[in-house]
Amino acid sequence: MSPALCLAHPRPDAANEPDREACDPVIAAQLRTALRVISRGTPLLLRGETGAGKEVFARGVHAGSSAAGRAFIAINCAGLPEGLIESELFGYRGGAFTGADRGGRRGKILQANGGTLFLDEIGDMPLALQARLLRVLDERRVTPLGSEESIPVNFQLVSASHRELGALVEEGSFREDLYYRLNGVEIVLPPLRERADRRELIDRILAEEAGAPVLLTPAAEMLLMNHPWPGNLRQMRHVLRAAAALCDGNLVDVEHLPALRTTPFSAARARAQLPLAEAAADAEDRAALLDLITEQRWNLTRVAKMQGVSRNTLYRRMKRLGIELDGD
Ligand SMILES: Nc1ncnc2c1ncn2[C@@H]1O[C@H](COP(=O)(O)OP(=O)(O)OP(=O)(O)O)[C@@H](O)[C@H]1O
C-alpha cells in the first residue's frame, strides 16, 4: 500500500512546481523541510499521534529524496522482543548462535545501505541496543553478531515515536546522546482532525477501498468531517473500508458508518445540523431532528441556532416532519 498523498510530489528539483494533488499546507511545508535536511545527511525525528501517518511521511521523504529507488527499510522497535531486534538490526554471521541460519543474515541496517532506514517507535528500543545503534551512527559501520569484522554502511535515517523522546530522556529510559544524534530536525505531524485536506483524503481513501469513486450524502460528509479521529488516518481507513463494504452502490450514508454513530458527534446530530434545504424529508430526518430536540430538552431556540436557521424555519420543518410542538 502506498498512499499517494502529496508526499511523493515535491522533490527538491520540483520545489516550484505546484502540487498536483491537494495537500495539507502544513504537511507540504514539513515535507519540503524534511527533504532539504535529509539531503544533507541530517536525520529526521518524526512525532505525531498514533496513525497520523509517520511511516507514510517517511516513505514520502524517501521517495522524494536522492535515495528514491533504493531500499526503504522499516523496523518497528516496539514490535520485536529484545533479542530479536538485535539480530534484525545488526544481522549475524553464520553459526553465530544456536538456531542461527548457517549462511548468516544481513541485518536491516545493512539492507538499508544506500537507501533509507526507518526506525518506528524508537522510544521503545532497549537501552543496550541504543548504545549499539549510537555506535553505528557515529562510526557508519556495522558489526554483525558473532563477527569481528565491521562493514561500512551509509543510509538516510528517519526515526519516529508517538511519545516525546525528550520526556523519555528525563525519565532515564532513553539515552540523551542518542536523542541528540537522532534529532537532527524534529517534525511533529498534525493529527488528522487538524488537517485541511481531510475532505480530499476521505474521497481518495474511499475510492481506494471501493475500487471506484464513491459519493457521500451530506450527513455522512458532516459526520466524517467532524469526527475527532483519535486513531487518525489508520482509523479513518478502517471506517471507510467498512463503509465501502456496507454501501451497495456508490453512495455512502450515515448508516454505512456504524463505528461513528455512537461517538459524541453522533449521526443524529450530523443529520440534524445540516442546512435544512439539504436534508431530505424522510423518516430518518425526522428521527434525527427529534433526537436533537430531545437532547436539547426542547430548547428550540438552541436547536435552531445549532442548525443555523431561524425558529420559524425550524417550526416549519418540524411541522413538515410531523413533530408536534407539544411533544412530551
Ligand atoms: N496520506 C495518507 N493517505 C492515505 N492513507 C494514509 C495516509 N497516511 C496514513 N494513511 C493510512 O493510515 C495508516 C497508518 O499510517 P502510518 O503507519 O504511516 O501511521 P503512523 O503514524 O506511523 O502510525 P503508528 O504511530 O501506529 O506507527 C496507513 O496504513 C494508511 O492506511
The ligand as a MOL file (V3000), in Angstrom:
LIG
                    3D

  0  0  0     0  0            999 V3000
M  V30 BEGIN CTAB
M  V30 COUNTS 31 33 0 0 0
M  V30 BEGIN ATOM
M  V30 1 N -1.6130 10.2670 3.4250 0
M  V30 2 C -2.2910 9.1530 3.5880 0
M  V30 3 N -3.1910 8.7720 2.6590 0
M  V30 4 C -3.9050 7.6520 2.8150 0
M  V30 5 N -3.7850 6.8180 3.8630 0
M  V30 6 C -2.8870 7.1410 4.8070 0
M  V30 7 C -2.0950 8.3230 4.7220 0
M  V30 8 N -1.3040 8.3850 5.8270 0
M  V30 9 C -1.5960 7.2960 6.5480 0
M  V30 10 N -2.5450 6.5400 5.9620 0
M  V30 11 C -3.1590 5.3090 6.4590 0
M  V30 12 O -3.0080 5.2340 7.8520 0
M  V30 13 C -2.2890 4.0580 8.2370 0
M  V30 14 C -1.3330 4.4310 9.3180 0
M  V30 15 O -0.2950 5.2220 8.7510 0
M  V30 16 P 1.1830 5.1610 9.3340 0
M  V30 17 O 1.5710 3.7430 9.6170 0
M  V30 18 O 2.0460 5.9700 8.4510 0
M  V30 19 O 0.9380 5.9080 10.7160 0
M  V30 20 P 1.9400 6.0430 11.9510 0
M  V30 21 O 1.8170 7.4430 12.4430 0
M  V30 22 O 3.3000 5.5900 11.5240 0
M  V30 23 O 1.3050 5.0280 12.9690 0
M  V30 24 P 1.9440 4.4570 14.3430 0
M  V30 25 O 2.0820 5.6140 15.2890 0
M  V30 26 O 0.9250 3.4950 14.8230 0
M  V30 27 O 3.2380 3.8200 13.9640 0
M  V30 28 C -1.6220 3.5650 6.9640 0
M  V30 29 O -1.5790 2.1930 6.9200 0
M  V30 30 C -2.5130 4.1010 5.8730 0
M  V30 31 O -3.5260 3.1640 5.6180 0
M  V30 END ATOM
M  V30 BEGIN BOND
M  V30 1 1 1 2
M  V30 2 1 2 3
M  V30 3 2 2 7
M  V30 4 2 3 4
M  V30 5 1 4 5
M  V30 6 2 5 6
M  V30 7 1 6 7
M  V30 8 1 6 10
M  V30 9 1 7 8
M  V30 10 2 8 9
M  V30 11 1 9 10
M  V30 12 1 10 11
M  V30 13 1 11 12
M  V30 14 1 11 30
M  V30 15 1 12 13
M  V30 16 1 13 14
M  V30 17 1 13 28
M  V30 18 1 14 15
M  V30 19 1 15 16
M  V30 20 2 16 17
M  V30 21 1 16 18
M  V30 22 1 16 19
M  V30 23 1 19 20
M  V30 24 2 20 21
M  V30 25 1 20 22
M  V30 26 1 20 23
M  V30 27 1 23 24
M  V30 28 2 24 25
M  V30 29 1 24 26
M  V30 30 1 24 27
M  V30 31 1 28 29
M  V30 32 1 28 30
M  V30 33 1 30 31
M  V30 END BOND
M  V30 END CTAB
M  END
